[in-house]
Structure formats: structure tokens, C-alpha cells
Amino acid sequence: MFEAITVFSPSSSLIVSWQRSTKANIHGFMIAASMCAAIAGFIVIYYNKELNNFRNKHFTSMHGTMGLTTFVWACVQCTGGVLLKYNKLISSWKIRLADMKLYHATAGLCAFTFVSITIVLALFSDWFNSVATGTTLWGAFATLGCLSLMVMQQITTAYLPQSRIIKPKPITSKQDKRKERKKQK
């Protein structure tokens, strides 16, 4: 999912020189693969709980609830991405393409944040704490932090307005030069 998000970034993409439309197609394929993995994982975990009659019901822990929220958000985000790619389908909605791209990027950042939160909650599970050491936990936190900062940096530089530096105008007329000399004295 991370590489699918950063495929558009000139600083972290493996395909910097390719056209944007090709990058958008690769982004879509990579996100589709991520969603297939998420669906498979969701089904396996749900089936495993049903099969083994775990004492906890589904989606009662913070990790389970956040995982379900993340899964639903990612499905909605993928639908938004398909509508953005085939924007002729929603041309009657009168939403500008630039606004749709901004909404999709912002919702994608939220989806990545939800994924990160879900992973952090999984790091505090009983199973993970029984098999992992403190170094592994801190390594996972550091990795998630770096990935999140990279995604946030890419989205904010790509979609937020750039600030302009206002340069002072040069003094050109004789009167302005005299006024400037008087101010200096």
C-alpha cells in the first residue's frame, strides 16, 4: 500500500520518469492488490475466530474495531479512486477534477493513518507481546513513523498551495531614491 501511495512522488518512487497516466494505472493495480490481500486477511481472521470459538466476539477489541473501520474506509476510498479514474461517470455531480483529486488524496492519507493505527493497536495484543521483544516493538513504531511522515510530506507538497515569497520592488524613480536616502539619514 505504501509504494502504491508514493508512486507519484518524485523523491521516493521507483518510476520517476513515467507519465502520470501510467503512474495512475500502476497505483490502481497496486491498491487493488492491497485490497485483495486485505479482503483475504479479513476473511481468514473472521473464519479462524468462528472455527476455533474464541472467547472474544468479533470486533470487540480496539484493534478489531479499528480494523473494521479501516477496512470499510479503504473500500470506500477504492470506490472513490475508481470514480476519479473514470470521472465521466460522475460528471453530472459538478465537482471539479482538481477537487476530486484533493479529496481522494486526503482520504487516502486518512486511510493510511487508519492502517497505521490498526497496526499499532495490533502491536499491543497479547499474542504480539508474547512473541516479540522490546526492540521489535520500537522498530515497528519507528518504521510506521517514517512511512507516515513520507506519505504526509508527499501529499502536503503535492496538493497544498505553495507559499510565495514576496520580493521588494526596486526603487526606480529619482523621487523614490531621494525619499530612500532621507530615510537612511
Protein Blocks (a to p, Z undefined) as FASTA:
>chain_A
ZZmmmmmpmklpcblmbcfklmmmmmmmmmmmmmmmmmmmmmmmmmmmmmnopabdghkb
mklmmmmmmmmmmmmmmmmmmmmmmmmlmmmnopafklmmmmmmmmmmmmmmmmmmmmmm
mmmpmklmmmpcfklmmmmmmmmmmmmmmmmmmmmmmmmccdddddddddfbfklmmmmm
mmmZZ
